[in-house]
């Protein structure tokens, strides 16, 4: 991107000049799928179970820690660039699955250790019992769910990142550029709040922001944070909502300027 996003002082926002969230997501994205695959293999192939189960517990713990850190840093990052709702929902599902994975994997490992000790203590062992088998099956199924949710979270995150990049840097003649041209031609245009209020739907969405009037109709479907965030501004003065979410972000201000069509009458 051509402009830098001003980063706030939260320790979960940035490392130096780099946003923290895109960095920390690599931990859960790598560790959780590997852990899930190990658990599925351990459940299906008893011969490798002893060797990989302990590693799976460590992996589940690291993956859960990574998801928590990614969520915290993601919330801080969203204050600068907006909240991609689909990505946030997928991340919450991944968090729930990661907690379940850690609990079940740890319980499976403990139950196997205790069962093996009991077997060694008895003269005639009767097997490891049903509990480790049940926990193993549940761990494997949860691992499969973690795989799915990890892919969904990564995919929606990439979509949000790339949609923002393309909206900012698209070299083709887009609707946003047409709106920008219209804004240049009609810099002197002045609109009243009543005129803005007439454009209160998704098909024709105008909003007054900080003394300017913007036609956001084409931006609704492109907005990384979801259509609802823009539709709620249609036909209203969105200054407070916009500055509360994006104050200090040069990139967002540049995107908004593309849709300016005139000034708000005093």
FENSULCOR-V722327 format. One record per run of one state. SS is the DSSP state (hx for helix, st for strand, lp for the rest). FROM is the first residue (numbers start at 0). LEN is the number of residues. Records with the same first field share a line. If there is no record, write none. Layout:
BEGIN
SS->FROM-LEN / FROM-LEN
END
This chain:
BEGIN
lp->0-13 / 15-2 / 19-1 / 44-1 / 81-3 / 121-8 / 169-5 / 185-4 / 191-1 / 197-2 / 200-4 / 209-2 / 215-1 / 219-7 / 231-4 / 237-1 / 246-3 / 257-2 / 264-2
st->13-2 / 17-2 / 189-2 / 199-1 / 204-5 / 211-4 / 235-2 / 259-5
hx->20-24 / 45-36 / 84-37 / 129-40 / 174-11 / 192-5 / 216-3 / 226-5 / 238-8 / 249-8
END
